[in-house]
Amino acid sequence: MNYQLIVRFIKEKLNDPALYWLALIVGTAINCYGHLLVPWMRSGKNPFLLLLHELDVRPYLTTFTILITYCFPFGVALYSSVGTRYKNRRLESIADFPDRNPSPVFRATKDGKFVEVGAVTSRFFRSYNITTAHDLVGKENWQKITNKEANADRFEIDFKPEGARYLVAHAHTNSDQINVYLTRISH
């Protein structure tokens, strides 16, 4: 278990105002129900006077029950959020991969139009005016990539505008799109 990651998730969640709003709303609802509505339904008397009487007779217990109704939803929401995020951290990392990868990573249709491009890749494409996948890898190489039967595993390309050499790998998706991964091997 990665305790540093859990502490980071907790700190991030504690900075989320929604956590506090949830505790305030749910805690207030529980307090209204337990300290006002139930006593009113049981006795028919003014529930505010009954609450003031409880505060006078048992101040610590009444104050504690009021506070615990705010702490309980706060704790449950914090635990639930951090637990879910910790459990799904691998999926979060995979989903974030295109934006964190410094090399061009993208998904394109068979005709070379980009479907999904990470932030770093998008900046790279803008700086070299790349509008389609074959602008980057060349038309012949793109034909190899799109041809599932030929299935050119990996190959290298020279990207002259940058003066760099890249290793190109790809994988076909179920939706007739292609994930393309470039790794710079020389500059």
C-alpha positions as CSV (number, residue, x, y, z in Angstrom):
1,M,0.0,0.0,0.0
2,N,1.4,3.4,-1.0
3,Y,0.8,5.6,2.0
4,Q,2.4,8.7,0.4
5,L,-0.1,8.5,-2.4
6,I,-3.0,8.2,0.0
7,V,-1.8,11.2,1.9
8,R,-1.5,13.1,-1.3
9,F,-5.1,12.1,-2.3
10,I,-6.3,13.2,1.2
11,K,-4.6,16.6,0.9
12,E,-6.1,17.1,-2.5
13,K,-9.6,16.2,-1.3
14,L,-9.2,18.5,1.8
15,N,-8.7,21.4,-0.7
16,D,-12.0,20.6,-2.4
17,P,-14.8,22.9,-1.2
18,A,-17.4,20.3,-2.3
19,L,-16.4,18.1,0.7
20,Y,-17.2,20.9,3.1
21,W,-20.5,21.8,1.4
22,L,-21.5,18.1,1.5
23,A,-20.7,17.9,5.3
24,L,-22.6,21.1,5.9
25,I,-25.7,20.1,4.0
26,V,-25.9,16.5,5.2
27,G,-24.9,17.5,8.8
28,T,-27.6,20.2,8.9
29,A,-30.2,17.8,7.6
30,I,-29.3,15.2,10.2
31,N,-29.3,17.8,13.0
32,C,-32.7,19.2,11.9
33,Y,-34.1,15.7,11.8
34,G,-32.6,14.5,15.1
35,H,-32.8,17.6,17.2
36,L,-35.9,19.4,15.9
37,L,-38.2,17.1,13.9
38,V,-38.2,14.0,16.0
39,P,-38.7,15.8,19.3
40,W,-41.5,17.9,17.8
41,M,-43.2,14.7,16.5
42,R,-42.8,13.0,19.9
43,S,-44.0,15.8,22.1
44,G,-45.7,18.3,19.9
45,K,-43.8,21.1,21.8
46,N,-41.6,23.8,20.3
47,P,-38.5,21.9,19.2
48,F,-36.2,24.9,19.6
49,L,-37.1,25.2,23.2
50,L,-36.5,21.5,23.6
51,L,-33.0,21.9,22.0
52,L,-32.2,24.8,24.3
53,H,-33.3,22.7,27.3
54,E,-31.1,19.8,26.1
55,L,-28.2,22.3,25.8
56,D,-28.8,23.5,29.3
57,V,-29.2,20.0,30.9
58,R,-26.5,18.1,28.9
59,P,-24.3,20.7,27.2
60,Y,-21.4,18.5,26.3
61,L,-23.5,15.6,25.0
62,T,-25.7,17.8,23.0
63,T,-22.8,19.8,21.5
64,F,-21.0,16.5,20.7
65,T,-24.0,15.1,18.9
66,I,-24.4,18.2,16.9
67,L,-20.7,18.1,15.9
68,I,-20.7,14.4,15.1
69,T,-23.5,14.9,12.6
70,Y,-21.1,17.1,10.6
71,C,-18.0,15.0,11.1
72,F,-19.7,11.7,10.0
73,P,-20.6,12.8,6.4
74,F,-17.3,14.6,6.1
75,G,-15.4,11.4,7.1
76,V,-17.5,9.1,4.9
77,A,-17.1,11.4,1.9
78,L,-13.3,11.7,2.4
79,Y,-12.9,8.0,2.8
80,S,-15.1,7.1,-0.1
81,S,-13.4,9.6,-2.4
82,V,-9.8,8.7,-1.5
83,G,-10.6,5.0,-1.5
84,T,-12.1,5.1,-4.9
85,R,-9.3,7.2,-6.3
86,Y,-6.7,4.9,-4.8
87,K,-8.4,1.9,-6.2
88,N,-8.7,3.4,-9.7
89,R,-5.2,5.0,-9.7
90,R,-4.0,2.7,-12.5
91,L,-6.9,3.7,-14.8
92,E,-6.2,7.4,-13.9
93,S,-2.6,7.0,-14.8
94,I,-3.4,5.3,-18.1
95,A,-5.9,8.0,-19.0
96,D,-3.4,10.7,-18.2
97,F,-0.6,9.0,-20.2
98,P,-1.0,11.0,-23.4
99,D,-0.7,14.3,-21.6
100,R,2.3,13.3,-19.6
101,N,4.3,11.6,-22.4
102,P,6.9,14.0,-23.9
103,S,6.9,12.1,-27.1
104,P,4.1,12.3,-29.7
105,V,1.2,10.0,-28.8
106,F,-2.1,10.1,-30.7
107,R,-5.1,8.2,-32.0
108,A,-6.1,8.6,-35.7
109,T,-8.6,7.3,-38.2
110,K,-7.4,5.2,-41.2
111,D,-7.5,8.3,-43.4
112,G,-5.0,10.0,-41.0
113,K,-7.3,12.5,-39.2
114,F,-6.5,12.9,-35.5
115,V,-9.1,11.6,-33.1
116,E,-7.3,12.1,-29.8
117,V,-4.1,14.1,-29.1
118,G,-2.5,14.8,-25.8
119,A,-1.5,18.3,-24.7
120,V,2.2,17.8,-25.4
121,T,1.6,16.2,-28.7
122,S,-0.8,19.0,-29.7
123,R,1.8,21.6,-29.1
124,F,4.3,19.6,-31.1
125,F,1.9,19.3,-34.0
126,R,1.1,23.1,-33.9
127,S,4.8,24.0,-33.9
128,Y,5.4,21.9,-37.1
129,N,2.0,22.5,-38.8
130,I,1.1,18.8,-38.7
131,T,-2.6,18.3,-39.5
132,T,-2.7,14.6,-40.4
133,A,-0.9,11.5,-39.3
134,H,0.8,11.1,-42.7
135,D,2.2,14.6,-42.4
136,L,4.3,13.2,-39.5
137,V,5.1,9.6,-40.6
138,G,4.8,9.9,-44.4
139,K,2.2,8.5,-46.7
140,E,4.0,5.2,-47.4
141,N,4.5,4.5,-43.7
142,W,0.9,5.5,-42.9
143,Q,-0.3,2.9,-45.5
144,K,1.8,0.3,-43.7
145,I,0.3,1.3,-40.4
146,T,-3.3,1.2,-41.7
147,N,-2.9,-2.2,-43.4
148,K,-3.7,-4.7,-40.6
149,E,-2.6,-7.7,-42.7
150,A,0.9,-6.3,-43.3
151,N,1.1,-5.2,-39.7
152,A,4.5,-3.4,-39.8
153,D,5.5,-3.9,-36.2
154,R,7.8,-1.0,-35.6
155,F,9.9,1.2,-37.8
156,E,12.0,4.3,-37.6
157,I,11.4,7.6,-39.3
158,D,13.4,10.7,-39.8
159,F,11.4,13.8,-38.9
160,K,13.4,16.4,-40.9
161,P,11.7,19.6,-39.6
162,E,12.9,18.7,-36.1
163,G,16.1,16.9,-37.2
164,A,15.1,13.9,-35.0
165,R,14.8,10.2,-35.6
166,Y,11.8,8.4,-34.0
167,L,10.8,4.8,-33.4
168,V,7.1,4.4,-34.4
169,A,4.9,1.8,-32.8
170,H,1.1,1.4,-33.3
171,A,-1.9,-0.6,-32.2
172,H,-5.3,-0.9,-34.0
173,T,-8.4,-0.4,-31.8
174,N,-11.7,-2.1,-32.1
175,S,-13.3,1.0,-33.6
176,D,-11.1,1.2,-36.7
177,Q,-8.8,3.7,-35.2
178,I,-5.1,3.5,-34.7
179,N,-3.0,4.4,-31.6
180,V,0.4,5.6,-32.6
181,Y,3.4,6.0,-30.3
182,L,6.6,7.8,-31.3
183,T,9.8,7.6,-29.2
184,R,12.7,9.9,-30.0
185,I,15.8,7.8,-30.5
186,S,18.1,10.6,-31.7
187,H,18.2,14.3,-32.1
